[in-house]
C-alpha cells in the first residue's frame, strides 16, 4: 500500500507564498527546489498543477521553507469508496 499523498490547494497560492518568502525576498523556482531537495521541474509541475500531489515529507519541507502551516498549502483527499471509478466492463441490472 502506497502512503497517502497530499494535494496542493492551489498553484497560485504556492506562487504567492514564494513571492513573500520568510527572509523578505521572493524565492525563485530553482531556489525553492534546492531548498527542499527536488528538481526544478517538480516545483514547476506543482505550480502549474500538472502534478498537484506530493508526499507528506515533501509537503513538510516546502512548508518549512516558506514558513507556513501545512494546511495552508496542502490537504489530504478523502478516500474513494471501494468500486467507484473501476471499469470492470460489467453492468449491474
PyMOL CGO cylinders between C-alpha atoms (Angstrom):
from pymol import cmd
from pymol.cgo import CYLINDER

trace = [
    CYLINDER, 0.00, 0.00, 0.00, 1.44, 3.35, -1.00, 0.3, 1, 1, 1, 1, 1, 1,
    CYLINDER, 1.44, 3.35, -1.00, 1.49, 6.17, 1.54, 0.3, 1, 1, 1, 1, 1, 1,
    CYLINDER, 1.49, 6.17, 1.54, -1.14, 8.87, 1.12, 0.3, 1, 1, 1, 1, 1, 1,
    CYLINDER, -1.14, 8.87, 1.12, -0.09, 11.87, -0.92, 0.3, 1, 1, 1, 1, 1, 1,
    CYLINDER, -0.09, 11.87, -0.92, -1.18, 15.39, -0.12, 0.3, 1, 1, 1, 1, 1, 1,
    CYLINDER, -1.18, 15.39, -0.12, -2.81, 17.65, -2.70, 0.3, 1, 1, 1, 1, 1, 1,
    CYLINDER, -2.81, 17.65, -2.70, -1.75, 21.22, -3.30, 0.3, 1, 1, 1, 1, 1, 1,
    CYLINDER, -1.75, 21.22, -3.30, -4.61, 23.61, -2.58, 0.3, 1, 1, 1, 1, 1, 1,
    CYLINDER, -4.61, 23.61, -2.58, -3.64, 25.98, -5.39, 0.3, 1, 1, 1, 1, 1, 1,
    CYLINDER, -3.64, 25.98, -5.39, -0.66, 26.63, -7.62, 0.3, 1, 1, 1, 1, 1, 1,
    CYLINDER, -0.66, 26.63, -7.62, -1.40, 30.34, -7.35, 0.3, 1, 1, 1, 1, 1, 1,
    CYLINDER, -1.40, 30.34, -7.35, -1.25, 30.18, -3.55, 0.3, 1, 1, 1, 1, 1, 1,
    CYLINDER, -1.25, 30.18, -3.55, 2.14, 28.49, -3.74, 0.3, 1, 1, 1, 1, 1, 1,
    CYLINDER, 2.14, 28.49, -3.74, 3.36, 31.14, -6.20, 0.3, 1, 1, 1, 1, 1, 1,
    CYLINDER, 3.36, 31.14, -6.20, 2.15, 33.94, -3.90, 0.3, 1, 1, 1, 1, 1, 1,
    CYLINDER, 2.15, 33.94, -3.90, 3.89, 32.42, -0.88, 0.3, 1, 1, 1, 1, 1, 1,
    CYLINDER, 3.89, 32.42, -0.88, 7.08, 32.11, -2.90, 0.3, 1, 1, 1, 1, 1, 1,
    CYLINDER, 7.08, 32.11, -2.90, 6.86, 35.86, -3.58, 0.3, 1, 1, 1, 1, 1, 1,
    CYLINDER, 6.86, 35.86, -3.58, 6.54, 36.53, 0.16, 0.3, 1, 1, 1, 1, 1, 1,
    CYLINDER, 6.54, 36.53, 0.16, 9.32, 34.26, 1.38, 0.3, 1, 1, 1, 1, 1, 1,
    CYLINDER, 9.32, 34.26, 1.38, 10.30, 34.39, 5.07, 0.3, 1, 1, 1, 1, 1, 1,
    CYLINDER, 10.30, 34.39, 5.07, 13.53, 36.35, 4.52, 0.3, 1, 1, 1, 1, 1, 1,
    CYLINDER, 13.53, 36.35, 4.52, 11.65, 39.25, 2.95, 0.3, 1, 1, 1, 1, 1, 1,
    CYLINDER, 11.65, 39.25, 2.95, 12.55, 38.49, -0.65, 0.3, 1, 1, 1, 1, 1, 1,
    CYLINDER, 12.55, 38.49, -0.65, 10.92, 36.19, -3.14, 0.3, 1, 1, 1, 1, 1, 1,
    CYLINDER, 10.92, 36.19, -3.14, 12.09, 32.65, -3.86, 0.3, 1, 1, 1, 1, 1, 1,
    CYLINDER, 12.09, 32.65, -3.86, 12.63, 31.52, -7.42, 0.3, 1, 1, 1, 1, 1, 1,
    CYLINDER, 12.63, 31.52, -7.42, 11.52, 28.09, -8.59, 0.3, 1, 1, 1, 1, 1, 1,
    CYLINDER, 11.52, 28.09, -8.59, 15.17, 26.97, -8.55, 0.3, 1, 1, 1, 1, 1, 1,
    CYLINDER, 15.17, 26.97, -8.55, 15.75, 28.31, -5.03, 0.3, 1, 1, 1, 1, 1, 1,
    CYLINDER, 15.75, 28.31, -5.03, 12.69, 26.54, -3.63, 0.3, 1, 1, 1, 1, 1, 1,
    CYLINDER, 12.69, 26.54, -3.63, 13.62, 23.31, -5.43, 0.3, 1, 1, 1, 1, 1, 1,
    CYLINDER, 13.62, 23.31, -5.43, 17.15, 23.45, -4.00, 0.3, 1, 1, 1, 1, 1, 1,
    CYLINDER, 17.15, 23.45, -4.00, 15.84, 24.28, -0.51, 0.3, 1, 1, 1, 1, 1, 1,
    CYLINDER, 15.84, 24.28, -0.51, 13.52, 21.26, -0.42, 0.3, 1, 1, 1, 1, 1, 1,
    CYLINDER, 13.52, 21.26, -0.42, 15.71, 18.81, -2.36, 0.3, 1, 1, 1, 1, 1, 1,
    CYLINDER, 15.71, 18.81, -2.36, 13.69, 18.24, -5.53, 0.3, 1, 1, 1, 1, 1, 1,
    CYLINDER, 13.69, 18.24, -5.53, 14.10, 19.10, -9.17, 0.3, 1, 1, 1, 1, 1, 1,
    CYLINDER, 14.10, 19.10, -9.17, 13.05, 22.42, -10.63, 0.3, 1, 1, 1, 1, 1, 1,
    CYLINDER, 13.05, 22.42, -10.63, 10.58, 20.54, -12.85, 0.3, 1, 1, 1, 1, 1, 1,
    CYLINDER, 10.58, 20.54, -12.85, 8.80, 19.11, -9.78, 0.3, 1, 1, 1, 1, 1, 1,
    CYLINDER, 8.80, 19.11, -9.78, 8.17, 22.64, -8.45, 0.3, 1, 1, 1, 1, 1, 1,
    CYLINDER, 8.17, 22.64, -8.45, 7.07, 23.78, -11.93, 0.3, 1, 1, 1, 1, 1, 1,
    CYLINDER, 7.07, 23.78, -11.93, 4.62, 20.84, -12.10, 0.3, 1, 1, 1, 1, 1, 1,
    CYLINDER, 4.62, 20.84, -12.10, 3.20, 21.85, -8.71, 0.3, 1, 1, 1, 1, 1, 1,
    CYLINDER, 3.20, 21.85, -8.71, 2.83, 25.49, -9.74, 0.3, 1, 1, 1, 1, 1, 1,
    CYLINDER, 2.83, 25.49, -9.74, 1.04, 24.54, -12.97, 0.3, 1, 1, 1, 1, 1, 1,
    CYLINDER, 1.04, 24.54, -12.97, -0.99, 21.91, -11.07, 0.3, 1, 1, 1, 1, 1, 1,
    CYLINDER, -0.99, 21.91, -11.07, 0.04, 19.37, -13.70, 0.3, 1, 1, 1, 1, 1, 1,
    CYLINDER, 0.04, 19.37, -13.70, 1.17, 17.11, -10.83, 0.3, 1, 1, 1, 1, 1, 1,
    CYLINDER, 1.17, 17.11, -10.83, -0.54, 18.55, -7.75, 0.3, 1, 1, 1, 1, 1, 1,
    CYLINDER, -0.54, 18.55, -7.75, 0.37, 15.85, -5.22, 0.3, 1, 1, 1, 1, 1, 1,
    CYLINDER, 0.37, 15.85, -5.22, 3.41, 15.35, -3.03, 0.3, 1, 1, 1, 1, 1, 1,
    CYLINDER, 3.41, 15.35, -3.03, 4.49, 13.06, -0.24, 0.3, 1, 1, 1, 1, 1, 1,
    CYLINDER, 4.49, 13.06, -0.24, 3.92, 14.17, 3.34, 0.3, 1, 1, 1, 1, 1, 1,
    CYLINDER, 3.92, 14.17, 3.34, 7.66, 14.62, 3.76, 0.3, 1, 1, 1, 1, 1, 1,
    CYLINDER, 7.66, 14.62, 3.76, 7.97, 16.91, 0.74, 0.3, 1, 1, 1, 1, 1, 1,
    CYLINDER, 7.97, 16.91, 0.74, 4.92, 18.91, 1.83, 0.3, 1, 1, 1, 1, 1, 1,
    CYLINDER, 4.92, 18.91, 1.83, 6.56, 19.42, 5.23, 0.3, 1, 1, 1, 1, 1, 1,
    CYLINDER, 6.56, 19.42, 5.23, 9.84, 20.58, 3.62, 0.3, 1, 1, 1, 1, 1, 1,
    CYLINDER, 9.84, 20.58, 3.62, 8.04, 23.02, 1.29, 0.3, 1, 1, 1, 1, 1, 1,
    CYLINDER, 8.04, 23.02, 1.29, 6.05, 24.48, 4.16, 0.3, 1, 1, 1, 1, 1, 1,
    CYLINDER, 6.05, 24.48, 4.16, 9.16, 24.78, 6.32, 0.3, 1, 1, 1, 1, 1, 1,
    CYLINDER, 9.16, 24.78, 6.32, 11.00, 26.61, 3.53, 0.3, 1, 1, 1, 1, 1, 1,
    CYLINDER, 11.00, 26.61, 3.53, 8.07, 29.02, 3.15, 0.3, 1, 1, 1, 1, 1, 1,
    CYLINDER, 8.07, 29.02, 3.15, 7.40, 29.22, 6.91, 0.3, 1, 1, 1, 1, 1, 1,
    CYLINDER, 7.40, 29.22, 6.91, 3.70, 28.34, 6.59, 0.3, 1, 1, 1, 1, 1, 1,
    CYLINDER, 3.70, 28.34, 6.59, 1.48, 25.72, 8.17, 0.3, 1, 1, 1, 1, 1, 1,
    CYLINDER, 1.48, 25.72, 8.17, 0.95, 22.61, 6.09, 0.3, 1, 1, 1, 1, 1, 1,
    CYLINDER, 0.95, 22.61, 6.09, -2.82, 23.08, 5.83, 0.3, 1, 1, 1, 1, 1, 1,
    CYLINDER, -2.82, 23.08, 5.83, -2.22, 26.49, 4.24, 0.3, 1, 1, 1, 1, 1, 1,
    CYLINDER, -2.22, 26.49, 4.24, -0.87, 24.74, 1.13, 0.3, 1, 1, 1, 1, 1, 1,
    CYLINDER, -0.87, 24.74, 1.13, -1.86, 21.08, 1.19, 0.3, 1, 1, 1, 1, 1, 1,
    CYLINDER, -1.86, 21.08, 1.19, -4.82, 18.90, 2.04, 0.3, 1, 1, 1, 1, 1, 1,
    CYLINDER, -4.82, 18.90, 2.04, -5.39, 15.18, 2.36, 0.3, 1, 1, 1, 1, 1, 1,
    CYLINDER, -5.39, 15.18, 2.36, -8.02, 13.97, -0.13, 0.3, 1, 1, 1, 1, 1, 1,
    CYLINDER, -8.02, 13.97, -0.13, -10.92, 11.88, 1.10, 0.3, 1, 1, 1, 1, 1, 1,
    CYLINDER, -10.92, 11.88, 1.10, -10.63, 8.19, 0.27, 0.3, 1, 1, 1, 1, 1, 1,
    CYLINDER, -10.63, 8.19, 0.27, -12.52, 6.95, -2.77, 0.3, 1, 1, 1, 1, 1, 1,
    CYLINDER, -12.52, 6.95, -2.77, -15.24, 4.44, -1.88, 0.3, 1, 1, 1, 1, 1, 1,
    CYLINDER, -15.24, 4.44, -1.88, -14.47, 0.89, -3.00, 0.3, 1, 1, 1, 1, 1, 1,
    CYLINDER, -14.47, 0.89, -3.00, -15.55, 0.24, -6.55, 0.3, 1, 1, 1, 1, 1, 1,
    CYLINDER, -15.55, 0.24, -6.55, -16.05, 3.86, -7.55, 0.3, 1, 1, 1, 1, 1, 1,
    CYLINDER, -16.05, 3.86, -7.55, -14.27, 4.59, -10.78, 0.3, 1, 1, 1, 1, 1, 1,
    CYLINDER, -14.27, 4.59, -10.78, -13.48, 0.96, -11.52, 0.3, 1, 1, 1, 1, 1, 1,
    CYLINDER, -13.48, 0.96, -11.52, -14.01, -0.19, -15.04, 0.3, 1, 1, 1, 1, 1, 1,
    CYLINDER, -14.01, -0.19, -15.04, -14.68, -3.89, -14.89, 0.3, 1, 1, 1, 1, 1, 1,
    CYLINDER, -14.68, -3.89, -14.89, -16.82, -3.69, -18.01, 0.3, 1, 1, 1, 1, 1, 1,
    CYLINDER, -16.82, -3.69, -18.01, -19.75, -5.36, -16.24, 0.3, 1, 1, 1, 1, 1, 1,
    CYLINDER, -19.75, -5.36, -16.24, -23.03, -3.61, -15.78, 0.3, 1, 1, 1, 1, 1, 1,
    CYLINDER, -23.03, -3.61, -15.78, -25.34, -4.24, -12.90, 0.3, 1, 1, 1, 1, 1, 1,
    CYLINDER, -25.34, -4.24, -12.90, -29.02, -4.51, -13.76, 0.3, 1, 1, 1, 1, 1, 1,
]
cmd.load_cgo(trace, "trace")
